[in-house]
Amino acid sequence: MLPDTVLAFDTSAAHCAAALLLPSGKVLIRREEMSKGQAERLIPLLEELLAEAGLGWQALTLIAVGTGPGNFTGVRISVAAARGLALALGIPAIGITALEALAFGSEGPLLVAQDARRGSAYLQAFGPEGEAGLVSAGALPEGFTPAPGTRVLGDLAADYASSHGLLATEPACPLVEAIARLALARKSATHPRPAPFYLRGADAAPPSDPPPVILDA
């Protein structure tokens, strides 16, 4: 079996990020900050990353994609792209949440705390209690008490560390690289097609017209 070449990408926040994990272990990463325009920028960014490595699309053996939580439209952009590329190339696509990607490579009891805007936070504990949830910023899920020595990661790490006596720490690697490595570690298992991981509804009201029918291949 040939070594894997993994292409990972994420547009769940105000960025367009991609990583190419090569069989040698080398990782190429591109990240551009942007609050909009990810739909137009994503595929060209992926093509530039492949060109940097001197590879074409057919060299890929696995697609990895960030599934959120995060920006509603951004998550859908990446998930749709991942499913389309996997179908076109005949290779697997695996979805990884941003919360588990942030925890990748860190040991011990962990809490990931990400800003969900509008005075709320996305939280996930990694340990005996691992369910993700949406809470008021600065709060902990009802009935949850962090274990002694719990470290906290994410863009709200400093706030949660100071208010709950936790230790703020940095992720072991960039988010999009963690998405690639987690997907590669899980490739041998059977996975459903990537799907958005939402912890809150869309900000915009749904259209009044009925949605188009999506046909599965």
Order of alpha helices (4+ residues) and beta strands (2+ residues): beta-beta-beta-alpha-beta-alpha-beta-alpha-beta-beta-beta-beta-alpha-beta-alpha
